[in-house]
Amino acid sequence: MERNETECKKCNGKEFVQGTDFVNLRPLNKKMSFGCEKIYTVCIKCGEIESIKIINPEELK
C-alpha cells in the first residue's frame, strides 16, 4: 500500500504496508470471545508502526 499523503514521523518515509498478527483483541469481560482482528500500517523504510486499526470494533461490546 503506497500512501504519498503521509510521512513517517520517525524517518520521513513515504511508503507503507499493512499487515496483521494472529492475536485478536478481546474484551476483558468476555474471555471466550473470538475478538477482533488488528490491521497495522507500517513504514517500509524503518518499520515504525503508523497506526493500528481494529476490524469490526462492535464485536468488543
C-alpha distance matrix in Angstrom:
0.0 3.8 6.5 9.8 12.0 11.7 13.3 13.9 17.4 18.6 17.6 16.2 13.1 10.4 7.3 5.8 5.0 6.8 10.2 13.8 17.3 20.5 22.4 22.4 23.6 27.1 29.7 32.6 35.2 33.9 33.9 33.6 30.6 27.5 25.4 21.8 18.6 16.4 12.6 11.7 9.0 9.8 10.2 9.9 13.1 15.4 14.1 15.0 13.8 12.9 13.5 14.8 15.0 17.7 17.5 21.0 22.6 25.8 26.5 27.4 30.5
3.8 0.0 3.8 6.4 9.2 9.4 10.9 12.2 15.9 17.2 15.8 13.8 10.7 7.5 5.1 5.6 7.1 9.7 13.3 16.9 20.4 23.7 25.4 25.4 26.3 29.9 32.2 35.0 37.8 36.7 36.8 36.7 33.7 30.8 28.5 24.8 21.7 19.2 15.4 13.9 10.6 10.8 9.9 9.7 12.1 14.8 14.4 15.0 14.5 13.1 14.4 16.5 17.1 20.2 20.4 23.7 25.1 28.3 29.3 30.0 33.0
6.5 3.8 0.0 3.8 5.6 5.9 8.3 10.3 13.6 15.6 14.7 12.2 9.9 6.4 5.9 6.4 8.9 10.9 14.7 17.9 21.4 24.8 26.0 25.7 26.0 29.5 31.5 34.2 37.0 36.3 36.7 36.9 33.7 31.1 28.4 24.7 21.9 19.1 15.5 13.9 10.3 10.9 9.9 11.1 12.9 15.1 14.9 14.5 13.8 11.5 12.9 15.5 16.0 19.4 20.0 23.2 24.1 27.3 28.7 29.1 31.9
9.8 6.4 3.8 0.0 3.8 5.5 7.4 10.4 13.5 15.6 14.2 10.9 9.3 5.6 7.0 9.0 12.1 14.5 18.2 21.5 24.9 28.4 29.5 29.2 29.4 32.9 34.7 37.3 40.1 39.6 40.0 40.4 37.2 34.7 31.9 28.3 25.6 22.6 19.0 17.2 13.5 13.6 11.7 12.7 13.6 16.0 16.6 16.1 16.0 13.5 15.4 18.5 19.2 22.7 23.5 26.6 27.3 30.4 32.0 32.3 35.0
12.0 9.2 5.6 3.8 0.0 3.8 6.9 10.3 12.6 15.5 14.8 11.4 10.9 7.8 9.8 10.9 14.0 15.7 19.3 22.3 25.6 29.1 29.7 29.1 28.7 32.1 33.5 36.1 38.8 38.5 39.3 39.9 36.6 34.4 31.4 27.7 25.4 22.4 19.1 17.4 13.8 14.5 13.1 15.0 15.8 17.5 17.9 16.6 16.1 12.9 14.5 17.7 18.2 21.8 22.8 25.6 25.9 28.9 30.9 31.0 33.4
11.7 9.4 5.9 5.5 3.8 0.0 3.8 6.7 9.0 11.9 11.7 8.7 8.5 6.2 8.4 8.9 12.2 13.9 17.3 20.1 23.2 26.7 27.1 26.8 26.3 29.7 31.2 33.5 36.5 36.3 36.9 37.7 34.6 32.5 29.4 25.9 23.5 20.2 17.0 14.8 11.2 11.6 10.1 12.6 13.3 14.4 14.6 13.0 12.6 9.4 11.5 15.0 16.2 19.9 21.4 24.4 24.4 27.7 29.4 29.2 31.8
13.3 10.9 8.3 7.4 6.9 3.8 0.0 3.8 6.2 8.6 8.1 5.0 5.5 5.0 8.0 9.1 12.8 14.9 18.0 20.8 23.5 27.2 27.6 27.7 27.2 30.8 32.3 34.3 37.5 37.5 37.8 38.8 35.9 33.9 30.8 27.4 25.0 21.4 18.4 15.5 12.0 11.1 8.7 11.2 10.9 11.7 12.7 11.0 11.7 9.2 12.2 15.9 17.8 21.6 23.6 26.8 26.5 30.0 31.5 30.9 33.6
13.9 12.2 10.3 10.4 10.3 6.7 3.8 0.0 3.8 5.4 5.7 4.5 5.0 6.4 8.4 8.6 11.9 13.9 16.4 18.9 21.2 24.9 25.2 25.6 25.2 28.8 30.4 32.2 35.5 35.6 35.6 36.8 34.1 32.1 29.1 25.9 23.4 19.8 17.0 13.7 10.5 8.8 6.4 9.4 8.8 8.6 9.5 7.4 8.7 6.9 10.6 14.2 16.8 20.5 22.8 26.1 25.6 29.3 30.4 29.5 32.5
17.4 15.9 13.6 13.5 12.6 9.0 6.2 3.8 0.0 3.8 6.1 5.9 8.1 10.0 12.2 12.1 15.2 16.7 18.8 20.9 22.8 26.4 26.1 26.5 25.6 29.0 30.3 31.7 35.1 35.6 35.7 37.2 34.7 33.0 29.8 26.9 24.8 21.0 18.7 15.4 12.8 11.3 9.5 12.6 11.6 10.3 11.2 8.3 9.6 7.9 11.3 14.9 17.7 21.4 24.1 27.2 26.2 29.8 31.1 29.7 32.5
18.6 17.2 15.6 15.6 15.5 11.9 8.6 5.4 3.8 0.0 3.8 6.1 8.0 11.0 12.8 12.9 15.6 17.4 19.1 21.1 22.6 26.2 26.1 26.9 26.3 29.8 31.3 32.5 36.0 36.5 36.2 37.8 35.5 33.8 30.8 28.1 25.8 22.0 19.8 16.2 13.8 11.4 9.2 11.7 9.9 7.8 9.4 7.0 9.7 9.5 13.1 16.3 19.6 23.1 25.8 29.1 28.2 31.9 32.8 31.3 34.3
17.6 15.8 14.7 14.2 14.8 11.7 8.1 5.7 6.1 3.8 0.0 3.8 5.4 9.0 11.0 12.1 15.1 17.6 19.6 22.1 23.8 27.5 27.9 28.9 28.7 32.3 34.1 35.4 39.0 39.2 38.8 40.1 37.8 35.8 32.9 30.1 27.4 23.7 21.2 17.5 14.7 11.9 8.7 10.3 7.6 6.7 9.5 8.5 11.6 11.4 15.2 18.5 21.5 25.1 27.5 31.0 30.5 34.2 35.0 33.9 37.0
16.2 13.8 12.2 10.9 11.4 8.7 5.0 4.5 5.9 6.1 3.8 0.0 3.8 6.5 9.4 11.2 14.7 17.4 20.0 22.8 25.0 28.8 29.2 29.9 29.6 33.2 34.9 36.5 39.9 40.0 39.9 41.1 38.6 36.5 33.5 30.4 27.8 24.1 21.2 17.9 14.6 12.5 9.2 10.9 8.9 9.4 11.7 10.5 12.7 11.4 15.1 18.7 21.2 25.0 27.1 30.5 30.1 33.7 34.9 34.1 37.0
13.1 10.7 9.9 9.3 10.9 8.5 5.5 5.0 8.1 8.0 5.4 3.8 0.0 3.8 6.0 8.1 11.6 14.7 17.4 20.5 22.9 26.6 27.6 28.3 28.5 32.2 34.2 36.1 39.4 39.2 39.0 39.9 37.3 34.9 32.1 28.9 26.0 22.5 19.3 16.1 12.7 10.3 6.7 7.5 6.0 7.7 9.9 9.7 11.8 10.9 14.5 17.7 20.2 23.8 25.6 29.1 29.2 32.9 33.8 33.3 36.4
10.4 7.5 6.4 5.6 7.8 6.2 5.0 6.4 10.0 11.0 9.0 6.5 3.8 0.0 3.8 6.6 10.3 13.4 16.6 20.0 22.8 26.6 27.6 28.0 28.3 32.0 34.0 36.2 39.3 38.9 38.9 39.5 36.7 34.2 31.5 28.0 25.1 21.8 18.4 15.6 11.9 10.5 7.4 8.3 8.3 10.6 11.9 11.7 12.8 11.1 14.1 17.3 19.1 22.8 24.1 27.6 28.0 31.5 32.6 32.4 35.5
7.3 5.1 5.9 7.0 9.8 8.4 8.0 8.4 12.2 12.8 11.0 9.4 6.0 3.8 0.0 3.8 7.0 10.5 13.6 17.2 20.1 23.8 25.2 25.8 26.5 30.2 32.6 34.9 38.0 37.3 37.1 37.4 34.6 31.9 29.4 26.0 22.8 19.8 16.1 13.6 10.0 8.5 6.0 5.8 7.3 10.1 10.5 11.3 11.9 11.0 13.5 16.2 17.8 21.2 22.2 25.8 26.6 30.1 30.9 31.0 34.2
5.8 5.6 6.4 9.0 10.9 8.9 9.1 8.6 12.1 12.9 12.1 11.2 8.1 6.6 3.8 0.0 3.8 6.9 10.0 13.5 16.5 20.2 21.5 22.0 22.7 26.5 28.9 31.3 34.4 33.5 33.3 33.6 30.8 28.1 25.6 22.3 19.0 16.0 12.4 9.9 6.4 5.3 4.5 5.3 8.2 10.0 9.0 9.5 9.2 8.5 10.5 12.7 14.3 17.6 18.7 22.3 23.1 26.7 27.3 27.4 30.7
5.0 7.1 8.9 12.1 14.0 12.2 12.8 11.9 15.2 15.6 15.1 14.7 11.6 10.3 7.0 3.8 0.0 3.8 6.7 10.4 13.6 17.1 18.8 19.4 20.7 24.4 27.1 29.6 32.6 31.4 31.0 31.0 28.3 25.3 23.2 19.9 16.4 13.7 10.1 8.2 5.7 5.4 6.6 6.5 10.2 11.6 9.6 10.8 9.7 10.0 10.9 12.0 13.2 16.0 16.6 20.4 21.5 25.1 25.3 25.7 29.1
6.8 9.7 10.9 14.5 15.7 13.9 14.9 13.9 16.7 17.4 17.6 17.4 14.7 13.4 10.5 6.9 3.8 0.0 3.8 7.2 10.7 14.0 15.7 15.9 17.2 20.9 23.7 26.3 29.2 27.8 27.5 27.4 24.6 21.6 19.5 16.1 12.7 10.1 6.5 5.4 4.5 6.2 9.0 9.7 13.3 14.0 11.2 11.8 9.6 9.9 9.5 9.5 10.2 12.6 13.0 16.8 18.0 21.5 21.6 22.1 25.5
10.2 13.3 14.7 18.2 19.3 17.3 18.0 16.4 18.8 19.1 19.6 20.0 17.4 16.6 13.6 10.0 6.7 3.8 0.0 3.8 7.1 10.4 12.4 13.2 15.0 18.6 21.8 24.2 27.1 25.6 24.9 24.6 22.1 19.0 17.2 14.2 10.5 8.4 5.7 5.2 6.7 7.7 11.0 11.4 15.0 15.0 11.7 12.6 10.3 11.8 10.8 9.7 10.5 12.0 12.4 16.2 17.4 20.9 20.3 20.7 24.4
13.8 16.9 17.9 21.5 22.3 20.1 20.8 18.9 20.9 21.1 22.1 22.8 20.5 20.0 17.2 13.5 10.4 7.2 3.8 0.0 3.8 6.9 8.7 9.5 11.6 15.2 18.5 20.9 23.7 22.0 21.2 20.9 18.5 15.4 13.8 11.1 7.5 5.9 5.0 5.9 8.9 10.3 14.0 14.7 18.0 17.5 13.8 14.4 11.6 13.4 11.7 9.3 9.8 10.2 10.7 14.2 15.3 18.7 17.6 17.9 21.6
17.3 20.4 21.4 24.9 25.6 23.2 23.5 21.2 22.8 22.6 23.8 25.0 22.9 22.8 20.1 16.5 13.6 10.7 7.1 3.8 0.0 3.8 5.7 7.8 10.5 13.8 17.4 19.3 22.2 20.4 19.0 18.9 17.0 14.1 12.9 11.2 8.1 7.2 8.0 8.6 11.9 12.7 16.2 16.8 19.8 18.7 14.9 15.6 13.2 15.6 13.9 11.2 12.1 11.9 12.6 15.7 16.4 19.6 17.9 17.8 21.6
20.5 23.7 24.8 28.4 29.1 26.7 27.2 24.9 26.4 26.2 27.5 28.8 26.6 26.6 23.8 20.2 17.1 14.0 10.4 6.9 3.8 0.0 3.8 6.4 9.9 12.5 16.2 18.0 20.6 18.4 16.6 16.0 14.6 11.5 11.2 10.5 8.1 8.9 10.7 12.0 15.5 16.5 20.0 20.5 23.5 22.3 18.6 19.3 16.8 19.1 17.1 14.1 14.4 13.2 13.4 15.8 16.6 19.3 16.9 17.0 20.7
22.4 25.4 26.0 29.5 29.7 27.1 27.6 25.2 26.1 26.1 27.9 29.2 27.6 27.6 25.2 21.5 18.8 15.7 12.4 8.7 5.7 3.8 0.0 3.8 6.7 9.1 12.8 14.4 17.1 15.2 13.5 13.5 12.2 9.8 8.9 8.8 7.5 8.2 11.1 12.4 16.1 17.3 21.0 22.1 24.8 23.2 19.4 19.4 16.7 18.9 16.6 13.2 13.6 11.9 12.8 14.8 14.8 17.4 15.0 14.3 18.0
22.4 25.4 25.7 29.2 29.1 26.8 27.7 25.6 26.5 26.9 28.9 29.9 28.3 28.0 25.8 22.0 19.4 15.9 13.2 9.5 7.8 6.4 3.8 0.0 3.8 6.2 9.9 12.3 14.7 12.7 11.7 11.7 9.5 7.1 5.3 5.1 5.0 6.7 10.3 12.4 16.2 18.1 21.9 23.4 26.3 24.9 21.1 20.6 17.4 18.9 16.0 12.3 11.7 9.2 9.9 11.3 11.2 13.7 11.2 10.7 14.4
23.6 26.3 26.0 29.4 28.7 26.3 27.2 25.2 25.6 26.3 28.7 29.6 28.5 28.3 26.5 22.7 20.7 17.2 15.0 11.6 10.5 9.9 6.7 3.8 0.0 3.8 7.0 9.4 12.1 10.9 10.7 11.7 9.3 8.3 5.1 5.2 6.6 7.3 11.0 12.9 16.5 18.7 22.4 24.4 27.1 25.4 21.7 20.5 17.2 18.3 15.1 11.4 10.8 8.1 9.8 10.7 9.4 11.8 9.8 8.2 11.8
27.1 29.9 29.5 32.9 32.1 29.7 30.8 28.8 29.0 29.8 32.3 33.2 32.2 32.0 30.2 26.5 24.4 20.9 18.6 15.2 13.8 12.5 9.1 6.2 3.8 0.0 3.8 6.4 8.6 7.1 7.2 8.5 6.3 6.8 4.2 6.6 9.3 10.8 14.6 16.7 20.2 22.5 26.2 28.2 30.9 29.1 25.4 24.2 20.8 21.8 18.5 14.9 13.9 10.8 11.9 11.6 10.0 11.3 8.6 6.5 9.6
29.7 32.2 31.5 34.7 33.5 31.2 32.3 30.4 30.3 31.3 34.1 34.9 34.2 34.0 32.6 28.9 27.1 23.7 21.8 18.5 17.4 16.2 12.8 9.9 7.0 3.8 0.0 3.8 5.5 5.5 7.2 9.3 7.4 9.4 7.1 9.2 12.4 13.6 17.2 19.2 22.6 24.9 28.5 30.9 33.4 31.5 27.9 26.3 22.9 23.5 20.1 16.7 15.6 12.5 13.8 12.7 10.2 10.7 8.6 5.4 7.3
32.6 35.0 34.2 37.3 36.1 33.5 34.3 32.2 31.7 32.5 35.4 36.5 36.1 36.2 34.9 31.3 29.6 26.3 24.2 20.9 19.3 18.0 14.4 12.3 9.4 6.4 3.8 0.0 3.8 5.6 6.5 9.8 9.4 11.9 10.2 12.6 15.5 16.4 20.1 21.6 24.9 26.9 30.4 32.8 35.1 32.8 29.3 27.6 24.5 25.4 22.3 19.0 18.4 15.7 17.4 16.5 13.9 14.3 12.3 9.0 10.1
35.2 37.8 37.0 40.1 38.8 36.5 37.5 35.5 35.1 36.0 39.0 39.9 39.4 39.3 38.0 34.4 32.6 29.2 27.1 23.7 22.2 20.6 17.1 14.7 12.1 8.6 5.5 3.8 0.0 3.8 6.2 9.1 9.1 12.5 11.5 14.3 17.7 19.1 22.7 24.6 28.0 30.2 33.8 36.2 38.5 36.4 32.9 31.2 27.9 28.7 25.4 22.0 21.0 17.9 19.1 17.5 15.1 14.5 12.4 9.5 9.3
33.9 36.7 36.3 39.6 38.5 36.3 37.5 35.6 35.6 36.5 39.2 40.0 39.2 38.9 37.3 33.5 31.4 27.8 25.6 22.0 20.4 18.4 15.2 12.7 10.9 7.1 5.5 5.6 3.8 0.0 3.8 5.6 5.5 9.1 8.9 12.3 15.7 17.7 21.5 23.7 27.3 29.6 33.3 35.3 38.0 36.1 32.5 31.1 27.8 28.7 25.3 21.7 20.4 17.0 17.5 15.8 14.1 13.4 10.5 8.6 9.0
33.9 36.8 36.7 40.0 39.3 36.9 37.8 35.6 35.7 36.2 38.8 39.9 39.0 38.9 37.1 33.3 31.0 27.5 24.9 21.2 19.0 16.6 13.5 11.7 10.7 7.2 7.2 6.5 6.2 3.8 0.0 3.8 5.6 8.6 9.2 12.8 15.6 17.7 21.5 23.5 27.2 29.1 32.8 34.6 37.2 35.2 31.5 30.5 27.4 28.8 25.6 22.0 21.2 17.9 18.6 17.5 16.1 16.1 12.9 11.2 12.4
33.6 36.7 36.9 40.4 39.9 37.7 38.8 36.8 37.2 37.8 40.1 41.1 39.9 39.5 37.4 33.6 31.0 27.4 24.6 20.9 18.9 16.0 13.5 11.7 11.7 8.5 9.3 9.8 9.1 5.6 3.8 0.0 3.8 6.6 8.6 12.4 15.1 17.8 21.5 24.0 27.7 29.8 33.5 35.1 37.9 36.2 32.5 31.8 28.6 29.9 26.7 23.0 21.7 18.3 18.1 16.9 16.3 16.0 12.3 11.8 13.0
30.6 33.7 33.7 37.2 36.6 34.6 35.9 34.1 34.7 35.5 37.8 38.6 37.3 36.7 34.6 30.8 28.3 24.6 22.1 18.5 17.0 14.6 12.2 9.5 9.3 6.3 7.4 9.4 9.1 5.5 5.6 3.8 0.0 3.8 5.3 9.0 12.0 14.9 18.5 21.2 24.9 27.2 31.0 32.7 35.7 34.2 30.4 29.6 26.2 27.2 23.9 20.1 18.5 14.9 14.5 13.1 12.7 12.4 8.7 8.5 10.2
27.5 30.8 31.1 34.7 34.4 32.5 33.9 32.1 33.0 33.8 35.8 36.5 34.9 34.2 31.9 28.1 25.3 21.6 19.0 15.4 14.1 11.5 9.8 7.1 8.3 6.8 9.4 11.9 12.5 9.1 8.6 6.6 3.8 0.0 3.8 6.9 9.2 12.5 15.9 18.8 22.4 24.7 28.6 29.9 33.1 31.9 28.1 27.6 24.3 25.4 22.1 18.3 16.7 13.2 12.3 11.6 12.0 12.4 8.7 9.5 12.0
25.4 28.5 28.4 31.9 31.4 29.4 30.8 29.1 29.8 30.8 32.9 33.5 32.1 31.5 29.4 25.6 23.2 19.5 17.2 13.8 12.9 11.2 8.9 5.3 5.1 4.2 7.1 10.2 11.5 8.9 9.2 8.6 5.3 3.8 0.0 3.8 6.9 9.7 13.3 16.1 19.7 22.2 26.0 27.7 30.8 29.5 25.7 24.9 21.4 22.2 18.8 15.0 13.4 9.8 9.6 9.0 8.8 9.9 6.6 6.6 9.9
21.8 24.8 24.7 28.3 27.7 25.9 27.4 25.9 26.9 28.1 30.1 30.4 28.9 28.0 26.0 22.3 19.9 16.1 14.2 11.1 11.2 10.5 8.8 5.1 5.2 6.6 9.2 12.6 14.3 12.3 12.8 12.4 9.0 6.9 3.8 0.0 3.8 6.5 9.9 13.0 16.3 19.1 22.9 24.7 27.8 26.8 23.2 22.2 18.6 19.1 15.7 12.0 9.9 6.4 5.9 6.3 6.6 8.8 6.7 7.2 10.9
18.6 21.7 21.9 25.6 25.4 23.5 25.0 23.4 24.8 25.8 27.4 27.8 26.0 25.1 22.8 19.0 16.4 12.7 10.5 7.5 8.1 8.1 7.5 5.0 6.6 9.3 12.4 15.5 17.7 15.7 15.6 15.1 12.0 9.2 6.9 3.8 0.0 3.8 6.8 10.0 13.4 16.0 19.8 21.3 24.6 23.8 20.1 19.6 16.1 16.9 13.7 10.2 8.5 6.0 5.4 7.8 8.9 11.8 10.2 10.8 14.5
16.4 19.2 19.1 22.6 22.4 20.2 21.4 19.8 21.0 22.0 23.7 24.1 22.5 21.8 19.8 16.0 13.7 10.1 8.4 5.9 7.2 8.9 8.2 6.7 7.3 10.8 13.6 16.4 19.1 17.7 17.7 17.8 14.9 12.5 9.7 6.5 3.8 0.0 3.8 6.5 10.0 12.6 16.4 18.3 21.3 20.4 16.7 15.9 12.4 13.1 10.0 6.5 5.6 4.7 6.1 9.4 9.7 13.3 12.5 12.4 16.1
12.6 15.4 15.5 19.0 19.1 17.0 18.4 17.0 18.7 19.8 21.2 21.2 19.3 18.4 16.1 12.4 10.1 6.5 5.7 5.0 8.0 10.7 11.1 10.3 11.0 14.6 17.2 20.1 22.7 21.5 21.5 21.5 18.5 15.9 13.3 9.9 6.8 3.8 0.0 3.8 6.7 9.7 13.4 15.1 18.4 17.9 14.5 13.9 10.4 10.8 8.1 5.6 5.1 6.4 7.3 11.1 11.9 15.5 15.4 15.6 19.1
11.7 13.9 13.9 17.2 17.4 14.8 15.5 13.7 15.4 16.2 17.5 17.9 16.1 15.6 13.6 9.9 8.2 5.4 5.2 5.9 8.6 12.0 12.4 12.4 12.9 16.7 19.2 21.6 24.6 23.7 23.5 24.0 21.2 18.8 16.1 13.0 10.0 6.5 3.8 0.0 3.8 6.2 9.9 12.0 15.0 14.2 10.8 10.1 6.7 7.6 5.9 4.6 6.5 9.0 10.8 14.6 14.8 18.6 18.6 18.2 21.8
9.0 10.6 10.3 13.5 13.8 11.2 12.0 10.5 12.8 13.8 14.7 14.6 12.7 11.9 10.0 6.4 5.7 4.5 6.7 8.9 11.9 15.5 16.1 16.2 16.5 20.2 22.6 24.9 28.0 27.3 27.2 27.7 24.9 22.4 19.7 16.3 13.4 10.0 6.7 3.8 0.0 3.8 7.0 9.4 12.3 12.2 9.4 8.6 5.8 5.5 5.2 6.5 8.3 11.6 13.2 16.9 17.2 20.9 21.4 21.2 24.6
9.8 10.8 10.9 13.6 14.5 11.6 11.1 8.8 11.3 11.4 11.9 12.5 10.3 10.5 8.5 5.3 5.4 6.2 7.7 10.3 12.7 16.5 17.3 18.1 18.7 22.5 24.9 26.9 30.2 29.6 29.1 29.8 27.2 24.7 22.2 19.1 16.0 12.6 9.7 6.2 3.8 0.0 3.8 6.2 8.9 8.5 5.7 5.7 4.4 5.7 7.4 9.1 11.7 14.9 16.7 20.4 20.6 24.4 24.7 24.2 27.6
10.2 9.9 9.9 11.7 13.1 10.1 8.7 6.4 9.5 9.2 8.7 9.2 6.7 7.4 6.0 4.5 6.6 9.0 11.0 14.0 16.2 20.0 21.0 21.9 22.4 26.2 28.5 30.4 33.8 33.3 32.8 33.5 31.0 28.6 26.0 22.9 19.8 16.4 13.4 9.9 7.0 3.8 0.0 3.8 5.5 5.9 4.9 5.4 6.4 6.9 9.9 12.4 15.0 18.4 20.2 23.9 24.1 27.8 28.3 27.8 31.2
9.9 9.7 11.1 12.7 15.0 12.6 11.2 9.4 12.6 11.7 10.3 10.9 7.5 8.3 5.8 5.3 6.5 9.7 11.4 14.7 16.8 20.5 22.1 23.4 24.4 28.2 30.9 32.8 36.2 35.3 34.6 35.1 32.7 29.9 27.7 24.7 21.3 18.3 15.1 12.0 9.4 6.2 3.8 0.0 3.8 5.9 5.7 8.1 9.6 10.6 13.3 15.3 17.7 20.8 22.1 25.9 26.5 30.3 30.4 30.2 33.7
13.1 12.1 12.9 13.6 15.8 13.3 10.9 8.8 11.6 9.9 7.6 8.9 6.0 8.3 7.3 8.2 10.2 13.3 15.0 18.0 19.8 23.5 24.8 26.3 27.1 30.9 33.4 35.1 38.5 38.0 37.2 37.9 35.7 33.1 30.8 27.8 24.6 21.3 18.4 15.0 12.3 8.9 5.5 3.8 0.0 3.8 6.2 8.3 11.0 12.0 15.3 17.7 20.5 23.7 25.4 29.2 29.5 33.2 33.5 33.0 36.5
15.4 14.8 15.1 16.0 17.5 14.4 11.7 8.6 10.3 7.8 6.7 9.4 7.7 10.6 10.1 10.0 11.6 14.0 15.0 17.5 18.7 22.3 23.2 24.9 25.4 29.1 31.5 32.8 36.4 36.1 35.2 36.2 34.2 31.9 29.5 26.8 23.8 20.4 17.9 14.2 12.2 8.5 5.9 5.9 3.8 0.0 3.8 5.7 9.1 10.9 14.2 16.5 19.7 22.9 25.0 28.7 28.6 32.4 32.5 31.6 35.1
14.1 14.4 14.9 16.6 17.9 14.6 12.7 9.5 11.2 9.4 9.5 11.7 9.9 11.9 10.5 9.0 9.6 11.2 11.7 13.8 14.9 18.6 19.4 21.1 21.7 25.4 27.9 29.3 32.9 32.5 31.5 32.5 30.4 28.1 25.7 23.2 20.1 16.7 14.5 10.8 9.4 5.7 4.9 5.7 6.2 3.8 0.0 3.8 6.3 9.0 11.7 13.4 16.6 19.5 21.6 25.4 25.3 29.1 29.0 28.1 31.7
15.0 15.0 14.5 16.1 16.6 13.0 11.0 7.4 8.3 7.0 8.5 10.5 9.7 11.7 11.3 9.5 10.8 11.8 12.6 14.4 15.6 19.3 19.4 20.6 20.5 24.2 26.3 27.6 31.2 31.1 30.5 31.8 29.6 27.6 24.9 22.2 19.6 15.9 13.9 10.1 8.6 5.7 5.4 8.1 8.3 5.7 3.8 0.0 3.8 6.2 9.2 11.4 14.9 18.0 20.6 24.1 23.6 27.4 27.6 26.5 29.8
13.8 14.5 13.8 16.0 16.1 12.6 11.7 8.7 9.6 9.7 11.6 12.7 11.8 12.8 11.9 9.2 9.7 9.6 10.3 11.6 13.2 16.8 16.7 17.4 17.2 20.8 22.9 24.5 27.9 27.8 27.4 28.6 26.2 24.3 21.4 18.6 16.1 12.4 10.4 6.7 5.8 4.4 6.4 9.6 11.0 9.1 6.3 3.8 0.0 3.8 5.7 7.6 11.1 14.2 16.9 20.4 19.7 23.6 23.9 22.7 26.1
12.9 13.1 11.5 13.5 12.9 9.4 9.2 6.9 7.9 9.5 11.4 11.4 10.9 11.1 11.0 8.5 10.0 9.9 11.8 13.4 15.6 19.1 18.9 18.9 18.3 21.8 23.5 25.4 28.7 28.7 28.8 29.9 27.2 25.4 22.2 19.1 16.9 13.1 10.8 7.6 5.5 5.7 6.9 10.6 12.0 10.9 9.0 6.2 3.8 0.0 3.8 7.3 10.2 13.8 16.4 19.7 19.0 22.8 23.7 22.7 25.7
13.5 14.4 12.9 15.4 14.5 11.5 12.2 10.6 11.3 13.1 15.2 15.1 14.5 14.1 13.5 10.5 10.9 9.5 10.8 11.7 13.9 17.1 16.6 16.0 15.1 18.5 20.1 22.3 25.4 25.3 25.6 26.7 23.9 22.1 18.8 15.7 13.7 10.0 8.1 5.9 5.2 7.4 9.9 13.3 15.3 14.2 11.7 9.2 5.7 3.8 0.0 3.8 6.5 10.1 12.9 16.0 15.2 19.0 19.9 19.0 22.0
14.8 16.5 15.5 18.5 17.7 15.0 15.9 14.2 14.9 16.3 18.5 18.7 17.7 17.3 16.2 12.7 12.0 9.5 9.7 9.3 11.2 14.1 13.2 12.3 11.4 14.9 16.7 19.0 22.0 21.7 22.0 23.0 20.1 18.3 15.0 12.0 10.2 6.5 5.6 4.6 6.5 9.1 12.4 15.3 17.7 16.5 13.4 11.4 7.6 7.3 3.8 0.0 3.8 6.8 9.9 13.0 12.2 16.0 16.5 15.6 18.8
15.0 17.1 16.0 19.2 18.2 16.2 17.8 16.8 17.7 19.6 21.5 21.2 20.2 19.1 17.8 14.3 13.2 10.2 10.5 9.8 12.1 14.4 13.6 11.7 10.8 13.9 15.6 18.4 21.0 20.4 21.2 21.7 18.5 16.7 13.4 9.9 8.5 5.6 5.1 6.5 8.3 11.7 15.0 17.7 20.5 19.7 16.6 14.9 11.1 10.2 6.5 3.8 0.0 3.8 6.5 9.6 9.1 12.8 13.7 13.4 16.5
17.7 20.2 19.4 22.7 21.8 19.9 21.6 20.5 21.4 23.1 25.1 25.0 23.8 22.8 21.2 17.6 16.0 12.6 12.0 10.2 11.9 13.2 11.9 9.2 8.1 10.8 12.5 15.7 17.9 17.0 17.9 18.3 14.9 13.2 9.8 6.4 6.0 4.7 6.4 9.0 11.6 14.9 18.4 20.8 23.7 22.9 19.5 18.0 14.2 13.8 10.1 6.8 3.8 0.0 3.8 6.4 5.8 9.6 10.0 9.8 13.1
17.5 20.4 20.0 23.5 22.8 21.4 23.6 22.8 24.1 25.8 27.5 27.1 25.6 24.1 22.2 18.7 16.6 13.0 12.4 10.7 12.6 13.4 12.8 9.9 9.8 11.9 13.8 17.4 19.1 17.5 18.6 18.1 14.5 12.3 9.6 5.9 5.4 6.1 7.3 10.8 13.2 16.7 20.2 22.1 25.4 25.0 21.6 20.6 16.9 16.4 12.9 9.9 6.5 3.8 0.0 3.8 5.8 8.8 9.0 10.3 13.3
21.0 23.7 23.2 26.6 25.6 24.4 26.8 26.1 27.2 29.1 31.0 30.5 29.1 27.6 25.8 22.3 20.4 16.8 16.2 14.2 15.7 15.8 14.8 11.3 10.7 11.6 12.7 16.5 17.5 15.8 17.5 16.9 13.1 11.6 9.0 6.3 7.8 9.4 11.1 14.6 16.9 20.4 23.9 25.9 29.2 28.7 25.4 24.1 20.4 19.7 16.0 13.0 9.6 6.4 3.8 0.0 3.8 5.4 6.0 8.2 10.5
22.6 25.1 24.1 27.3 25.9 24.4 26.5 25.6 26.2 28.2 30.5 30.1 29.2 28.0 26.6 23.1 21.5 18.0 17.4 15.3 16.4 16.6 14.8 11.2 9.4 10.0 10.2 13.9 15.1 14.1 16.1 16.3 12.7 12.0 8.8 6.6 8.9 9.7 11.9 14.8 17.2 20.6 24.1 26.5 29.5 28.6 25.3 23.6 19.7 19.0 15.2 12.2 9.1 5.8 5.8 3.8 0.0 3.8 5.3 5.7 8.0
25.8 28.3 27.3 30.4 28.9 27.7 30.0 29.3 29.8 31.9 34.2 33.7 32.9 31.5 30.1 26.7 25.1 21.5 20.9 18.7 19.6 19.3 17.4 13.7 11.8 11.3 10.7 14.3 14.5 13.4 16.1 16.0 12.4 12.4 9.9 8.8 11.8 13.3 15.5 18.6 20.9 24.4 27.8 30.3 33.2 32.4 29.1 27.4 23.6 22.8 19.0 16.0 12.8 9.6 8.8 5.4 3.8 0.0 3.8 5.3 5.8
26.5 29.3 28.7 32.0 30.9 29.4 31.5 30.4 31.1 32.8 35.0 34.9 33.8 32.6 30.9 27.3 25.3 21.6 20.3 17.6 17.9 16.9 15.0 11.2 9.8 8.6 8.6 12.3 12.4 10.5 12.9 12.3 8.7 8.7 6.6 6.7 10.2 12.5 15.4 18.6 21.4 24.7 28.3 30.4 33.5 32.5 29.0 27.6 23.9 23.7 19.9 16.5 13.7 10.0 9.0 6.0 5.3 3.8 0.0 3.8 5.4
27.4 30.0 29.1 32.3 31.0 29.2 30.9 29.5 29.7 31.3 33.9 34.1 33.3 32.4 31.0 27.4 25.7 22.1 20.7 17.9 17.8 17.0 14.3 10.7 8.2 6.5 5.4 9.0 9.5 8.6 11.2 11.8 8.5 9.5 6.6 7.2 10.8 12.4 15.6 18.2 21.2 24.2 27.8 30.2 33.0 31.6 28.1 26.5 22.7 22.7 19.0 15.6 13.4 9.8 10.3 8.2 5.7 5.3 3.8 0.0 3.8
30.5 33.0 31.9 35.0 33.4 31.8 33.6 32.5 32.5 34.3 37.0 37.0 36.4 35.5 34.2 30.7 29.1 25.5 24.4 21.6 21.6 20.7 18.0 14.4 11.8 9.6 7.3 10.1 9.3 9.0 12.4 13.0 10.2 12.0 9.9 10.9 14.5 16.1 19.1 21.8 24.6 27.6 31.2 33.7 36.5 35.1 31.7 29.8 26.1 25.7 22.0 18.8 16.5 13.1 13.3 10.5 8.0 5.8 5.4 3.8 0.0
